[in-house]
Amino acid sequence: MLKHPMRLLGLFVASHNFAIILIDTESSLLYRAGRSQSRYNVATGQLVYSGEPIMAKIDESELGDDFRYILRLAMADVDGMKPIGLGLTSITGVGHRTATALCEIAGVDKKKLGGNLSDDELGKLSDAIESYADESVSGVPTWMLNRQWDLHSGAEMHLFSQDVSMVQKEDIDRQRAVKNYRGIRHALGKRVRGQRTRSNGRTGLTLGVQRKK
């Protein structure tokens, strides 16, 4: 049941777009439901809501003098204007699941702005990042690590920041040196995981479809 009674005025169809026009008798707002979610005021005709997602705005005057706009964690810059649970995802090797786990290990509220974190909380986050791969300390299962059974050390690791790209480059260079199938495909710049190359990923000169003779 609707909170306010609604009355259907009509149906508008034009150029692959549709909108059911409804009017709210209480607030005098015109709702256009469908692909267009814009809302207009019936009395003035002004646009009230454009249909685009509304982003939360932060009043910088309320942040304080000790607010940190940039945090330095795991050799990467973290935006202090974002909640720390979201800001940690800017570090290479950290997704939403890993960021949530790091906040829980450090005992930090993931919804708290990164710039409002104290020195003690930042230190706990740094310690959580360093001990993340140690299951006895962090309690993180092995399947959540991005470098399981390292080829050289045999250890269970989780790589962050620049280590991710560096280790990936070393793995590709080793495969190219031994000339296995994956290394050859990497060297040729071709698809590695068995994808089709006849119809997708075609580069170079543009050619039409040629019939077999």
N, C-alpha and C positions, 0 to 999 in steps of 0.2 A: 504494500500500500504506500502511495506517495504521501508525503507530509502535507503538500499543498495540492489542491485539485489542478489538473492539467487538462488543456483542451487542444485537440488536434486541429490545426489550421489548414494544412495542405501538404503536398508532396512536391519537391523540386527536383527535377532531373535535368542535368546538363553536362555534356562533354565528359562522360565516364565518371561522373561524380553524382552522388545522391545525398540528400539531406532531408530528414523528417523534421518539419518545423513545428515546435511546440511553444506554447506560451504559458508562463507561470502567472496566474492571476494575482498572486500575493505580492511578488517582487517586481512584476512588470519586466521580466527578463525574457528575451527571445533565445531559445535553445535550438541549435541546428545540429541534430544528431546524425551521425554517419561518418564519412571520411572527414568532413569538415566539422570540427568541434568548437568553432568560434561562437561567442555569445555576444549579443548586442542588447543595449537598452532600448526598449520599445519607444519610450517617450522621447529620448534625445537622439536615438539612432547611432550612438557612439559605441565603439568596440569596447567590451568589458573584458573579455578573455579571448586571446588569439588562438587557443588550442595547443600552443607549445608548452612543454613542461616548465613549471615554475621552479627555479633554482633558489635555494635558501641564500639569503643575503646576510652578511655579517657586518655589523656596525663596528668599524675599526676604532672608533673613539672609545669603545667599551673594552678593548683588548688589554689595555694596560701598557706600562712602559717596559715591563720585562717580557713581553710577548716575543716569541721567536718565530719569524716568518719562514726561515729555512732551518731544518734540522739536518744534522750530519750523522747518518747511521749506515753501517756496513759499506763505507766508502761511496755513499750515494747521498744525493740531496733529497730530502723529504719535505713536501709542502706543509708548512705549519698552519695554513688556513683550512686544511682539511682535517676531518676526524682521523685520529692516528690509525684506526683500523683500515681506513681507506688510503691514507697517505703512505703506509708501508708497502702498498702494492706497486708503488713507483720504483721500488728496488727490484732489479732483475733477479728472478728466482723466488719471488714472493708473490703468491696469489692471495685471493680472499681467504681461502682455508688456512694457509700458512700465516697470514697476518692475524687472523683470529686466534690461532694457536699461540703465536708470540705474545699477544696481549694477555692471554690467560696465564701463560707461564710467568710473565713479568708482573702480573697482578695489576694491570693498567686497564682502565675503562676504554674500550675501543671507540666509544662515541665521543670521547673527550678530544677537543682540538689539540693537534700536535704542538702548537705554539704555547699552550698553557701547561705543558708537562714540566715538572720540576726536574732538577738535576738528578735527584735520586731515582725518579721514574725513568729518565733517559738512560741512566746507568743500568737499571734492571733490564731495560729493553736490549741494550748492548750485550749484557751477559746472556740474555735469552737467545739472542742471535748466535753467539759463540757456542753455546751448549745445546743448540737445537737438535743436532744430529745424535746427541748422546741420550739414548732412550732411558737410561737409568736416572738421568737428571731431569730431562724435560718431559718424559713420558710419551713422547711422540712415537708412533709405530713406524716401522721401517718402510712401509708402503707409502708414507707421506714424504719421503726423501727423494730428491731429484737426482741423486748420484749413488745408486745402490751397487754394492760390490765393485768398488773402484778397481780398474784393471791392474794398476801398479801396486797398490797397497792392499787391496782386498777389503778395505774398510767401507762401512756405510757412512756416506757423507751427504751434506746438503750444501750446495754451492750458492753463493750470493754475489750480486753485482758483477764486477769485471771477471771474476773466476769462472762464471758461466760461459762467456764467450771465449775465454782463453782455453778452457778444457775442451770445449766443442771444436775449436780450431785444431788442437792437438790430436783429437780423435780422428778428424777428417784427414789431417796430414799423415797420420799413421796408416790409415786405410789406403790412401793414395800411394804410399811408399811400398806397401806389400802387394799392391795392385789386385786387391780383391774386387768383387763385383761392385760393392757400394763405393769403393774408392774410385774405380774407373768412371762410374756414373757421376760422381762428384766432380771429377776432373773434366769431364765433357760438358758439365753444366746441364745434365739431363735429370729427369725424374728418378728418384732413388727407390721409392717404395712400391714399384710395380704398377704405377698408374699408366693409363693409356697416353700415348704420344701421337697417335695418328690424327686424332681430331682435336685434342685439347693441348694447350701449351705450345702451339706452333709459333715459332719465331722466325725472323729472317725475311726473305722476300715473300710478298703476298702472292700466292698462286691459287687459281681456281681449282675446283674439283675436276680431276682428270679420270675419264673412264678407262677401264681396262680394255685392251685390244684383244 
